[in-house]
Amino acid sequence: MLIKELKFYVAEGAPATRQATNRDRGTMMKVPPGLSGLFTHAEGVRGRAPDDEYCEFPPEPEAPTYDATLRLVTDGGLDAYAPFGTGFSCSELEWECKDFKARIGPLIVGIDAFDREHIWQKLWYAQRFFYTGRRPIDLIDRMLWDLASRHANLPIYKLLGACREEIPAYRNIGGNTIDDLVADGLRARAEGYVGCKDHSYRGVKGNAEMARALRAALGDDFKLMHDPVESYTCLEAIKIGRVLEECNYEWIEEPLQDYDLMGLKKLSDALDLPVMALEWIGAVGGEPFNASAFLALQAIDIVRQRGHGITGSIKLSQMVEGFGLQVHGGDPHVALAVGHDPLHETVGGLKPRPPEEELDCLGTLVVENGAMSIAWAPRRPQEPDWDQRARGALAVI
């Protein structure tokens, strides 16, 4: 099934407003007590900032938007397709499509759509030679796996060789105060989750108080995880790690900057508590390969899953398994295909199982009864009518 052409369909989207503001993410401040020189997300320390610290431009009136769909045309009975982009300028979106087609198209046209490893390797090296970033490899690889799923009439995790049908699920908790975090943790337990994770940047003293309060309120059988997002020095991470060990935490996540290889090594050697890292360095690029040095030096115990595409994620998972360690996060299909991702991190709340008639072979994410699974049925989704898409498009590229 050869890839013959890349086609883009640019169409009108739903009218929308836009604004520029930092209210959604806030600002930065020094990690308490302010002696380490590290900066962190202010809202994770003190809660909502005073109004005079926000900068924003009010929403504009509703304006037209435009959507682009990418289609990989094959010489078989099925094509690969996915949303490509959206914007308020039709002409700019068209040029994004043209640029992608000009740069990426020649790399994959003429290759069998099932030769995912061949295409993955070419797009991996394109990051270096053409400075593409990771977007093309993430996008194209997932499109090709979706195509394989529809061709085989099976979900991706089955094609990968399913290891299990569900994984215990936790969710993140938030709040402006420790009392708020405790209350949200109690809600998570009431919703059926097996655990919860904080993103608290209060420094060693504040986070030690929080950890003890959460454990006291939630009991010994509820899983707790701490994600300070690079807000400790190595010595501070050792200090809070020992408190977390006393409180029977599952792990500490991203305690230092991911680039601090030797600091993570020192921290892992000092603690019995598992140390997770490589979320940020993996997001920037380099996974699965940049994890190898951390694994070889035994600098971490759990690798945050940031592999490029489904193919790169499986590569990373298998490399980590070879070291006898755990991996965490990433695509649910990959998590179900391996046995060493201990928990599913829920984003967006509970997701009940849809009615049977709404299911197809691509699968639908389900989070209920304290577990994540993928509900599916052995039938293909209806294929797009590309002639109709072309007639309704503002541009076909």
N, C-alpha and C positions, 0 to 999 in steps of 0.2 A: 504494500500500500504506500506508494511513493508520494511525498509531499510535492505538489506541482506548483503551488503559488501561495503567497500571502495576500489576503484581501482584507480590507478594512471597510466597514459600513458605518458612516457617520450620520446620526439621526438626531432629531430634536429630543431633548430630555424634558423632565418636569421643570417648570419655572421654580426658581429658588432665590433666596436672599444670601448675601454674604457680608461678613464683618471681620474685622481684625481686632483681636483681643488676647490678653494673657490671663483672663479670668479662668480659663479651663485648665491651665497648667501652673499659674502663679509665677513666683519669682524664686530667687535663691537666697540662702543665708548660710552662715558658718554652722557646721555641726556642733551642737552643744558639747562642752562648755566654751567652744570657740578657740581652743588651744592647738588643735591639730593642723589648722590651715586648710582643711577640707571643706568644700561647699556641698550643699545638698538642697533638695526641694523644700522650700520653706513651709509649704502647707502640710508636709509630713512631720513637722516639728510643732508648729504653733496653731495649726488650723488656718482658717480663712484670714487673709491679709486685710488690713484697713483699706477702705475704698481708694484713698489717695495713692496707694501703691500700684493700682491697676492702670494699665494703658489700653485704651480701646477706641475704635472707630465704630460708630453705631451702624446697625444694619442698613444696607441700601434697599430701595424698593425692589420688589420681585423682578427678576430678569430671566430671559431665556437661558437654558443650559443645553449642552450638546453631549451626546454619548457616542463612543466608538466601540465597536465590536471587532475583534480580530478573529479571522477564520483561516485555518491552514487547510487549503483545498488539496484533497488527495485524489488518486485515480481509483480508489475503492468506493464502497458504498457509504462510507461515513467520513465526515470531516471533523477536525478538532476546532473548537471555538471557545472564546472566553471574553468577558468584558475587558477592554483595553484601557480606557480612560474617559474622563469627563471634564468639562470646563465651561466657562462662560463665553469663550471665543471659538466660534466654529473654525475660523481660518487657522488659529493657532493649533487646535486639536488636529486638523487635517495635516499640518506640517509635522506634528509629532508622529502621526501615522506614517507619513512619507519617510521621515528620518529612520524610523524603526524598520520599515520595509527595505530601505536602501542599505542599511548597515547589517541587519540580521538576516534578511531574506536570502541573500546569496550563500549564507553559511549552512542553511538547512534545506533549501529546495533541491530536490533530486535524491534525498535520503529517505529510506523506508521509515514511515512514522512509528514503526515498532522497534526501530533501532535507537531506543532512548539513550543507551549508554554512549553511542557514537555522538549523538547530538549533544548530550550533556557535556562530553569532553570538549567538543568544539566551542560551546558557549562558555565553558569554564575558562579556556584560554583567551576567549574574546574579551573577558574582563581585563586582562593584562594588555593585550595588543590594541584593543579598540576602546578601552576605558568605558565599557558599557555599564559597570556596576552589576549588581546581582539580579536586577529586575528581569532581564531577558531569560536567564536560566531558570529562575523561579516560575515565571509565567509559562514559558514554552514547555518545560518539563511537566508541570501539572496538567497542561492541556493534553499532552501526549498520554499521560496516565489516565485521564478521563476518557480519552478516545479508546484506549485499551479496555477500560471498564465497560464501555458501551458495546464494544466489539465482542467481548467475552460474556457479557450479560452477568457480570459479577462485580461487587464493589472492590475498590483498590486493595483494601486490607486482605481480602481473599486471594487476589492475584499475587500479593506479596508473600502469601503463605501464612494465614492467620495463626496466631499463637493463642488467642483467647477471644472471648466475645464481649467482655466488659472489664473495666478498670475502676477501682474505687475513686471517688471524686471529692475534691475539696474546692473551696472558693476563697477569694481574697476578701479581707475585711478592711473597713476604713472608719474614719472618724477624727474629729478635732482633738479629742482628749482620750486618755486611757479608759475612762468610763465608757466613752462612745465605742471604742474598740471592743471592750468586753461585751457591751450590749449587742454589737453586730455579730460577734462570735457566738453568742447565745442564739441569735436568729439563724445563723448558719447551721448550728446543730439541730435546731428545730425543723429546718428545711430538709434534713436528712443527710447532709454532707458528713463525711467521715473526719473532716478536719478543716482548718482554715489557716491562712497565711497573712501576716501583717506586712505592710511597707511603712515602717516607722523609723524616723531618722532623728530620734531624740538623744542620741549619744548613749554611752554605756549606762550611766545612772538611770536615765529615763526609760531606756529599753529593758533594763533589768527589772524595774518596777512593773513595766507592762507585762513582761513574760510571766512574772510571778502572779500577777492579777489574773491573766488569762488562764493559767493552769488551775488556779484556785477556783475560778468560776466555772470552768468547762469540764473539770474532772480528768482523771488519769487516762481514760479510754478514748479521748478525743485528740486527734493528731494536730500538732502545732508546728508551724514553720515560720522562720524569721527571714525577711528579705530587706536588709538595710540599704540596698542599692549603692554599694561602694562608699559608704559613709564612715568607715573605720580605718584607722591605721592598723598595722598588723598586731601590735600589742593590745590595742583596744579590742580587736576582734577576738583575741585569745581570752581577754577578761570576760566579754559578754558570752563567748562560747561556753565558758565554764558555768555561767549562770544557766544557759540554755540546757546544758547537760543535766544540771540539777532538776530542771523543770521537764526533763524527758522530751525535748524537742526532736523532730525528725531530721532537720537539717538547718544550716545557715546558708543563705543564698546570696551570692554576689557581695561578700563582705568587703572585699578590696577591689581596686581597679583590676579588670581582667588582664591587663598587661603586666601586672606585678607577679610574674611567675615565681620568683624566689620567695616573695612574701606569702603567697598561697601555699608554697611548699612548707614553709616554717609553720604556718597556721595549721595545716593538715597534720603535721607531725606532732603538734602540741595538743590537739584535741582528739577525743574519741568521737565527738559529734561530726557527722558527715558534712563536708564542705562542698557546695555547688558553685560553679562558675561557668564562664564563657558565653553568657547571654549577649553582652554588648559586643565583644570582639567577634562573636559569631554573626551578629546582626550586620555589622559593618561589612563583613565578608571574610572568606577564608575557610569556612567549614565545608567539608569535614577535616581538612588536612591540618589546620593550625591547632587542633586539639591534641595531636600526637605527642608534642613535647610535654604538655601538661600531664598526660597519661604516663609517659615514659619516666618522668621524674616523680611520679606519685604525688603531684602537687594538689590534686583535687580528688574527691570521692564520687561526685555526681557531675556529669556533663550536661549543661543546658542545651537542648536540641535546637540548633540553628542551621542545620544542613541546607544546602542550596537545592530546593525542589524536593520532590519525593525521593528521587534517585540519590541525591546527596545526603538526605536524612537517613536513608537505609545504610549508606556507607558509614556514616558516623555511628549509628547504633551498633553496627557489627564490629567496628573498631573498638568501641567502648566495651562491648561484651567480651572481646578477646582479652581485655585486661581484668575481667571479673568485676567490673564496676557497673553503676547504673547510669541511665540517661533519663532526661525528663523534659517533657513538653513537646511542642511541635505539632505536626499534623496528626489528628486522631487515628487516621488509617495506619500510619506508621506505628503509633503507640500500640495498637491492637495486634500488629504483626510481629511485635517483639515481646519478650517476657521480662525485660529488666528496666521498664519504666514503671515505678511503683505507684504513681498517683496521677490522676488527670486534674489539671488546673482549669477550673470552669471560668469562662468569660461570658458574660451576658445572662447569667442566671439559669434557672432550671429550664429544661427543654423537654416537655413530655413527648412520648411517642405519637407520631401522627397516625391518622386512620390508614388502614392497609391500602386503600385505593389510591392514596397519595404517594406511596412509596415506589421507588424504581431501583435499578441496579447501581446507580451512583451512590445511594445511601443518604440517610439523614441523621445528623448528630442528635443523640438523645442523652439527656442528663436527668435522671430521676432515681429515687430510692437509693441515693448515695453512690451511684455508679454512672460511668459513661459507657455508651455503646453506640453502634451504628445500625439503625433499622433500615432494612432494604427488602426489595422484592425482585425476583428474576424477570424483570421486564425493562425494556429500554425506554427512556424518556422520548417524547415526540421530538423529532429533529426540526430545526428551524426551516422555514420555507425561504430559501435564499433569494429566489426570484422576487418574492413579495418584499423581502428586506431591501432588495436593490431598488424596487419601485418606490418605496417609502423613504429611501435615504436621501440626505442632502448631498452626499458625496460617496462614491465607491472608489477606493484607491487600490 
